[in-house]
Amino acid sequence: MEATMAMVILAIAASGIFMSFAAAASVQTEAQRRIIASRLAADKIEQIAATDYASIAGSSEPAGQLKDCKGLTITGSIYEGLSRSAVCTEVPVNGVKLIQATVEVQYNGVPVTKLTTLIGDLNPHY
């Protein structure tokens, strides 16, 4: 009887420790996903900013079809489930034409990160 009670107590203690490790692994995976999503959003903002002002447009990249700056599909299990969309809207600020670019990265349809910036025409044609 005492041995059975000792084994029950040991099992309860061990499951508590195991649950802590499982929770830590889940938090680490989520943190890694957020870092990658932030990098993907920043990369897309840089691509948009490097585009000729008159050619800037929004885009959408479904999961499994993310593209790098050279137009090549980004592969790897770490990118599975991630999608990216960019919305570009012209906004006048004190008579200056700017484009507001917003990039959102989602994981399985749930927003993970969103970046927004203003882009000006570096070669205005007056």
N, C-alpha and C positions, 0 to 999 in steps of 0.2 A: 504494500500500500504506500509506504513512504517513497519507494523507488518510483512508483507511478506519479505521485505528486511532484517529485523532483523533476521528472521528465516533462510534465505539463508546464511547470514553471519555466524550465529551460526552453521549451518550445515557444512559450509566450514571449520570453525575452528575445529569443532569436528572431521571431517574426517582427518584433519592433525594430530591431537593428536592420533587418532586410528591407522593411518598408522605408526606412530613412535613406538607404542606398538607392532604392527605386525612385524616390521623390527627388533626390539629388540628380540622378541621371536625367529625369524629365526636365528639371530646371535647366540643366546644362544644354540639353537639346534645344529647348526654347530660346535660350540666350544665343546659341550658335545660329539658329534660324534668323533671329533678329539682326545679328551682325551681317549675315549674308544678304538679307533683304535691304539693309541700309546701304551696303556696297552696291547692290544692283540698282537701287534708286539713284545713288550718286553718279554711277556710271552713265545712266540714261540722261540725267541732267547735263553731264559733261558732253554727251553726244549731241544733245539738242543745242547747247550753247555753241558748239563748234560748227553747227549747220549755218549756211547762208541765211541771213535774217528773213529774206523773202520766201525761203523754202521750209521754214519751221512749221511743223504740223504735229498733231497728236498721233499716238499709235497705241496698239494693243498687242501684247504677246501672251498667248495662252500658256498654261503649264506645259512644259516639254518643248516649247518653241521660243525660249528666250534667246536673243542674239547678242553677241559681243560687238565691240566697235567695228570689227571687220565684216560683220554680217554673218558670222559663223554661229551655228547653234551651240549653245552652252550645254555641255553634258556633265553628268555626274549625279550620283544618288543624292547628294546634298541639295541639288536644285529641284528635286522631284516635288511636285505640288505647288511650286512657286510660279506666279504669273505677274505680269507687270503691265501697267497702262500709263500713258502720258496724255495729259490734256493741256493744250496750248491755246491761250486766249489773249487777244490783243487788248491792252489796257492803256488808255492815255493817262499820263501823270504830268500835270502842269504843262500840257501842250506837247509833251514828249511821248512818242509812240514806243511802248514797251510790250513785250510778250511775257505773260505770266505762265510759267511752265510748272505743272504739278505732276509728279510721278508717284504712283501708289503701287506698292508690292503687296500681293496677297498670298496666303498659304491656304490652299484648298478653299478659296473663296472668302477667306477671312482676312481683313486688312492687317498687315504686320507693321508697315511703316509708310509714311508719306512725306515727300520733300517738295517744297515750293520755292521757286526763285523767279526773279525778274531778269529778262534779257533785253538788252538794248541793241539797236542797229549800230554796229561799229563803223559802217560806211554809209552814213545817211546821204540820200540823194535829194538835195534841195534845189 
